[in-house]
Amino acid sequence: MPVSAIQLNFCDVSKDFDKFYNQNQETLLTLLDEFINISDFIPFSFYQNYYSKLGSKRDFSLESMLNAFILKIFYRFLLLIF
C-alpha cells in the first residue's frame, strides 16, 4: 500500500506565510493581540517605569511597543533563514 504523505518544504511554508502576510497584514497583528495576552508577561515595575511621571509622554502603549518589537524579531528571524 503506497504512503500518500506529503513532505513539507520550508520554502513552501515560507511562500505561504508571505502570501498570508501580504494579503492580511492587519490580521497578523489582530491574531497576536487576540491569542497572546502580552500584559500577563510584563511585571508591574516595568509598567511603572514606562509610564512614570518623570519620563516623557508616551504616544504608544507599552503593549503595542512590545508587540512591534516581537514582530520585528520574528521578521528578522525569517530574513536570516532565507
C-alpha positions as CSV (number, residue, x, y, z in Angstrom):
1,M,0.0,0.0,0.0
2,P,1.6,3.3,-1.0
3,V,2.1,6.0,1.5
4,S,0.4,9.2,0.5
5,A,2.2,11.6,2.8
6,I,3.4,14.9,1.6
7,Q,6.8,16.2,2.7
8,L,6.8,19.7,4.0
9,N,9.3,22.0,2.4
10,F,10.4,25.1,4.4
11,C,10.4,27.2,1.2
12,D,6.7,26.3,0.6
13,V,5.8,27.2,4.1
14,S,7.7,30.5,3.8
15,K,5.9,31.3,0.5
16,D,2.5,30.5,2.1
17,F,3.4,32.8,5.1
18,D,4.5,35.6,2.7
19,K,1.2,35.2,0.8
20,F,-0.8,35.3,4.0
21,Y,1.2,38.3,5.4
22,N,0.8,40.3,2.2
23,Q,-2.9,39.7,2.0
24,N,-3.7,40.0,5.7
25,Q,-1.2,42.4,7.3
26,E,-3.7,43.7,9.9
27,T,-4.9,40.1,10.6
28,L,-1.4,39.1,11.8
29,L,-1.4,41.9,14.4
30,T,-5.0,41.0,15.4
31,L,-4.1,37.4,15.9
32,L,-1.2,38.4,18.1
33,D,-3.4,40.6,20.2
34,E,-6.2,38.0,20.4
35,F,-4.2,34.9,21.3
36,I,-1.2,36.3,23.3
37,N,-2.0,38.5,26.2
38,I,1.3,40.2,26.5
39,S,0.3,42.1,29.6
40,D,0.5,38.8,31.6
41,F,4.2,38.7,31.0
42,I,5.0,42.3,31.9
43,P,6.0,42.9,35.6
44,F,4.2,45.8,37.4
45,S,7.5,47.5,38.0
46,F,8.1,47.7,34.2
47,Y,4.7,49.4,33.8
48,Q,5.6,51.9,36.5
49,N,8.9,52.8,34.9
50,Y,7.4,53.0,31.4
51,Y,4.5,55.3,32.5
52,S,6.4,57.2,35.2
53,K,5.6,60.9,35.6
54,L,9.3,61.8,35.3
55,G,9.6,60.3,31.8
56,S,8.3,61.7,28.5
57,K,4.6,61.4,27.5
58,R,4.1,58.1,25.7
59,D,2.3,58.2,22.3
60,F,2.0,54.4,22.2
61,S,1.0,51.9,24.9
62,L,3.6,49.5,26.4
63,E,1.8,46.5,24.9
64,S,1.8,47.9,21.4
65,M,5.6,48.8,21.6
66,L,6.4,45.2,22.8
67,N,4.2,43.7,20.1
68,A,6.0,45.7,17.5
69,F,9.3,44.6,18.9
70,I,8.2,40.9,18.8
71,L,7.2,41.2,15.2
72,K,10.5,42.9,14.4
73,I,12.4,40.0,15.9
74,F,10.1,37.5,14.1
75,Y,10.6,39.1,10.7
76,R,14.4,39.4,11.3
77,F,14.5,35.7,12.1
78,L,12.6,34.9,8.9
79,L,15.1,37.0,6.9
80,L,18.0,35.2,8.4
81,I,16.6,31.9,7.4
82,F,16.3,32.9,3.7
